[in-house]
Amino acid sequence: MDKSSKPLSSSQHPATSPSWLTVLAVLTFIHTSAFITVTVLQFSDLMTIDEEENNLRQTILHLAAEVNSGSNDREKITPRDTDEEVSSQKNSIHSNQVGNHKRATSIFSDILMAQGEHGDKGLLGEKGAVGELGDPGLQGVKGDTGDIGSTGHKGATGEQGKKGLDVKPIIGDCDCLKKPAFDVPSASDYVVSPLSQSAEFPCNATGFPTPFVTITKTASSGKHGVQNVPGYIFIQSEADYGTYTCTAENVFGKALKQVTIVKTGEKPAILRIPFDNVYQLRTNVTYVCDAFGMPPPEVRFLKDGQEVNSTSRLRLIKATRLNGTSVTLLFQNLDASDIGTYACTAINALGEITSQPFQLNATTNIHG
């Protein structure tokens, strides 16, 4: 049957199909007839048993009378014997009738219980209404914690963000908002201070808002303090000597530098200086100035009395050791503008020294 088709109404059923009421009436009739038949048979059996019992009793009584009148030597038949014989015959007849009754009942039961051919499948009934939602079940017991998963792969590096705008609010002629910067911009400094004296730190810093300067001793066993600029440390014992870190910080950033305090020192001395020479243009030339001192001196190159700074062609390479400093001046692709008089200078807390000047000349050809 096509599920999409609509069920037929009672008036649309084929005429040849028997009505269920008719079938029920036929079954009721058969059952009633069978009941009446069995009842009649039972009643007939009872009538037959009574009639046979009377006839048998009369026959036995008649025979008993003849036997009793015939001879005195023979055993007489008493009324009790007559009753026993009648009862025995009655039971035999009754058993036969009961057997017949059971067979009739069995036959009628088979008739009533026999199944006919299966009828056509009934029409699909309408879908019942959805039942009410049951109460929620009890919450289950919390399970054990699972094993820790393996570490995931490192994600790809994100794109670099765009550079922010370089905004500097100006009030009048004042460029006011600034990151902290030390007045002495070197990354490290040395201070010589005898015992029982104050050591002044070169940690003065500028910026706006005014940066807060922290002076902290690297080793936890020594003195440390938090002070605004300018900073001072009073040297009380040998434990106060060592390296300190200066931190200048405001809302826009911070700057760091190290200051080392030593008990005694030596003025700087230049150990090696360059000498006059002629070099070929478009070549690389190297000058080295090596100075000794305690604290280690700051070494600089001068050209025609002015400090030389690093450029795209000039490189200053600094190397600091415990009691000295070495600076290398590298000329890349020597140019005619590099010709001039040079000198190197070394300075520390105890003094300053400048070397003898030396001449750098250049030519396009060098003849041996």
C-alpha positions in Angstrom: 0.0 0.0 0.0 1.3 3.4 -0.9 1.8 5.3 2.4 1.0 8.6 0.7 -2.5 7.5 -0.3 -5.4 8.4 2.0 -7.3 5.7 4.0 -10.6 4.5 2.5 -13.8 5.4 4.4 -16.3 2.7 5.4 -18.5 3.6 2.4 -15.5 3.1 0.0 -14.7 -0.5 1.1 -15.4 -3.2 -1.6 -18.9 -4.8 -1.4 -17.4 -8.3 -1.4 -15.6 -7.9 1.9 -17.8 -9.4 4.8 -18.7 -7.0 7.6 -17.1 -7.7 10.9 -20.6 -7.6 12.5 -21.7 -10.4 10.3 -18.7 -12.5 11.2 -19.3 -11.9 14.9 -23.0 -12.9 14.6 -22.1 -16.2 12.8 -19.5 -17.1 15.5 -22.1 -16.3 18.2 -24.7 -18.5 16.5 -22.2 -21.4 16.2 -21.2 -21.1 19.9 -24.8 -21.0 21.1 -25.8 -24.0 19.0 -22.9 -25.9 20.3 -23.8 -25.1 23.9 -27.4 -26.1 23.4 -26.4 -29.3 21.7 -24.1 -30.3 24.5 -26.7 -29.4 27.1 -29.3 -31.6 25.3 -26.9 -34.5 25.1 -26.1 -34.2 28.7 -29.8 -34.2 29.7 -30.5 -37.1 27.3 -27.6 -39.0 28.9 -29.1 -38.5 32.3 -32.6 -39.6 31.2 -31.0 -42.7 29.6 -29.1 -43.6 32.8 -32.2 -43.3 35.0 -34.2 -45.4 32.6 -31.6 -48.1 32.3 -31.2 -48.1 36.1 -34.9 -48.8 36.6 -35.0 -51.5 34.0 -31.9 -53.1 35.4 -33.2 -52.9 39.0 -36.5 -54.7 37.9 -34.6 -57.4 36.1 -32.3 -58.1 39.0 -35.2 -58.1 41.4 -37.0 -60.6 39.2 -34.1 -62.9 38.9 -33.4 -62.6 42.6 -37.0 -63.7 43.4 -36.6 -66.8 41.2 -33.3 -67.7 42.7 -34.5 -67.3 46.2 -37.7 -69.4 45.6 -35.8 -72.2 43.9 -33.6 -73.9 46.5 -32.8 -73.4 50.1 -29.2 -74.7 49.6 -28.2 -72.0 47.2 -27.0 -68.6 48.5 -29.8 -66.1 48.5 -29.6 -62.8 46.7 -30.2 -60.0 49.1 -31.4 -56.5 48.3 -27.9 -55.2 49.1 -26.5 -57.4 46.3 -29.1 -56.0 44.0 -28.1 -52.5 44.8 -24.4 -53.2 44.3 -25.0 -54.8 40.9 -27.2 -51.9 39.8 -24.6 -49.4 41.0 -21.9 -51.2 39.0 -23.9 -51.2 35.8 -24.9 -47.6 36.4 -21.2 -46.6 36.7 -20.3 -48.5 33.5 -23.1 -46.7 31.6 -22.1 -43.4 33.1 -18.5 -43.8 32.1 -19.5 -44.6 28.5 -21.7 -41.5 28.5 -18.9 -39.3 30.0 -16.5 -40.5 27.3 -19.1 -39.7 24.6 -19.7 -36.3 26.1 -15.9 -35.5 26.2 -15.6 -36.5 22.5 -18.5 -34.2 21.6 -17.1 -31.4 23.6 -13.7 -31.9 21.9 -15.3 -31.8 18.5 -17.2 -28.6 19.2 -14.1 -27.0 20.7 -12.1 -27.8 17.6 -14.9 -26.2 15.6 -14.9 -23.1 17.7 -11.1 -22.8 18.0 -10.4 -23.5 14.3 -8.9 -20.5 12.6 -10.1 -19.4 9.2 -7.9 -17.8 6.5 -6.2 -14.5 7.4 -8.1 -11.5 6.3 -6.7 -8.5 4.5 -4.4 -6.3 6.6 -6.3 -3.6 8.3 -5.8 0.1 7.6 -3.0 1.9 9.4 -4.3 3.8 12.4 -3.6 7.4 13.1 -0.4 8.3 15.0 -1.0 8.7 18.7 -0.3 11.9 20.5 3.2 12.4 21.9 3.4 11.5 25.5 4.4 13.9 28.3 8.1 14.6 28.8 9.5 12.5 31.6 11.4 13.9 34.5 15.1 14.5 33.9 17.4 11.7 35.0 19.9 11.9 37.9 23.2 13.4 37.0 25.9 10.8 36.5 29.1 10.5 38.5 31.9 12.7 37.4 34.4 10.8 35.4 38.1 10.6 36.0 40.4 13.3 34.6 41.8 12.4 31.3 45.5 12.3 30.5 47.2 15.5 29.5 47.4 15.8 25.7 50.6 16.2 23.8 51.9 19.7 23.2 50.6 21.3 20.1 52.6 22.5 17.2 53.9 26.1 17.4 51.7 28.4 15.4 53.0 30.4 12.5 54.5 33.8 13.2 52.0 36.5 12.7 52.5 39.5 10.4 54.3 42.4 11.8 52.1 45.2 12.8 52.2 48.6 11.2 54.4 51.2 12.8 52.5 53.6 15.1 52.4 57.3 14.5 55.2 59.3 16.0 53.1 61.8 17.9 54.7 64.3 20.1 52.3 66.7 21.7 53.9 70.2 21.9 52.9 72.8 24.4 54.3 76.1 23.2 57.9 75.6 22.2 58.3 72.5 24.6 58.5 69.0 23.3 57.1 67.7 26.6 56.4 63.9 26.4 59.7 62.0 26.3 61.1 58.6 27.2 63.9 58.5 29.9 67.5 59.0 28.7 70.7 59.2 30.8 72.8 62.3 30.6 75.8 60.1 30.1 74.5 57.6 27.5 77.2 55.0 27.9 76.0 51.5 28.8 78.4 51.2 31.7 80.6 53.5 33.9 83.2 53.1 36.6 83.4 55.2 39.8 86.5 55.3 42.1 85.6 55.9 45.7 87.6 55.3 48.9 86.0 54.0 52.0 83.8 56.4 54.1 83.0 58.6 51.2 79.9 59.1 49.0 80.1 57.7 45.5 78.1 59.8 43.0 76.5 57.8 40.3 76.4 59.0 36.7 72.8 58.1 36.5 71.1 61.4 36.0 68.3 61.0 33.5 65.9 63.3 31.7 62.4 62.8 30.3 58.8 63.9 30.8 57.2 63.0 33.0 60.3 63.1 35.2 61.7 59.5 35.3 62.1 57.7 38.5 65.7 56.3 38.9 66.3 53.1 40.8 69.9 52.1 41.9 70.2 48.4 42.7 73.3 46.4 43.6 73.7 43.3 41.4 74.8 41.1 44.3 72.1 40.7 46.9 74.6 40.9 49.8 75.6 44.5 49.2 73.9 47.8 49.6 71.1 48.8 47.4 68.7 51.7 47.4 65.9 53.4 45.5 66.5 57.1 44.9 65.6 59.9 42.5 68.3 61.6 40.5 71.0 62.5 41.3 71.9 59.2 43.1 74.5 58.8 45.8 75.8 55.7 47.6 77.8 56.1 50.8 80.7 53.5 50.8 80.8 52.1 54.3 82.6 48.7 53.8 84.3 46.6 51.2 80.9 44.9 50.5 79.7 48.2 49.0 82.1 47.9 46.1 80.8 46.2 43.0 78.4 46.7 40.1 75.1 48.6 40.4 72.3 48.9 37.9 70.6 52.2 37.2 67.0 52.1 35.9 65.2 55.3 34.7 61.5 54.8 34.1 58.4 56.7 33.3 55.1 55.9 31.6 56.7 56.0 28.2 59.5 53.5 28.8 62.7 52.9 30.7 66.5 53.1 30.2 69.2 50.9 31.9 72.9 51.3 32.5 75.6 49.8 34.9 77.9 51.6 37.2 80.9 49.8 38.9 82.4 51.2 42.1 86.1 50.5 42.7 88.3 51.4 45.7 91.4 52.6 43.8 92.2 53.2 40.1 94.8 54.3 37.6 94.8 57.1 35.2 94.5 56.0 31.5 97.5 55.4 29.4 97.6 54.7 25.6 99.5 51.5 24.9 99.4 51.5 21.1 98.7 54.2 18.6 98.5 54.2 14.8 101.3 55.9 12.7 101.4 57.9 9.5 100.8 56.0 6.3 99.6 56.3 2.7 96.8 54.0 1.6 95.2 53.2 -1.8 91.7 54.6 -2.4 88.8 52.1 -2.6 90.5 49.8 -0.1 89.7 48.9 3.5 91.9 50.5 6.2 92.0 49.7 9.9 93.3 51.8 12.9 93.5 50.5 16.5 93.8 52.5 19.7 94.6 50.5 22.8 94.4 52.2 26.3 95.0 51.0 29.9 93.4 52.3 33.0 91.2 51.6 36.1 88.4 52.0 35.7 88.7 51.0 32.0 88.9 54.3 30.0 86.6 55.4 27.4 88.5 55.5 24.0 87.5 57.8 21.1 89.0 58.7 17.8 89.4 62.3 16.7 89.8 63.7 13.1 91.1 67.2 12.8 90.1 67.7 16.5 86.5 66.4 16.1 85.2 63.1 17.4 84.7 60.4 14.8 81.3 58.7 14.7 80.1 55.6 12.9 78.7 56.0 9.4 77.7 53.6 6.6 81.5 53.4 5.7 83.1 54.0 9.1 82.7 51.4 11.9 83.9 51.8 15.5 84.4 48.4 17.2 84.9 48.5 21.0 86.3 45.8 23.3 86.5 46.3 27.1 88.6 44.2 29.4 89.2 44.3 33.2 91.7 47.1 33.1 91.6 48.6 29.6 89.7 49.4 26.5 90.5 48.8 22.8 88.7 50.6 19.9 89.2 49.7 16.2 88.4 52.3 13.5 87.5 50.5 10.2 87.4 52.5 6.9 85.4 50.6 4.3 86.1 51.6 0.7 88.6 54.4 1.6 87.5 57.7 0.2 89.5 61.0 -0.4 87.3 62.6 2.2 88.8 60.3 4.8 92.3 62.0 4.4 93.3 64.0 7.4 95.0 64.2 10.8 93.8 61.6 13.4 94.4 61.0 17.1 92.9 58.9 19.9 91.9 59.9 23.4 91.3 57.8 26.6 89.4 59.1 29.7 88.3 57.7 33.0 87.4 59.0 36.5 91.0 59.7 37.3 92.1 61.5 34.2 92.4 61.9 30.4 95.1 61.4 27.8 95.4 62.1 24.0 97.8 60.4 21.7 100.2 62.0 19.3 98.5 62.8 16.0 99.0 60.7 12.9 98.4 61.4 9.3 96.2 59.4 6.9 97.0 59.9 3.2 95.5 58.2 0.2 96.5 57.8 -3.5 95.1 56.1 -6.5 98.4 54.2 -7.1 101.2 53.0 -4.8 104.6 52.3 -6.3 107.0 50.1 -4.5 
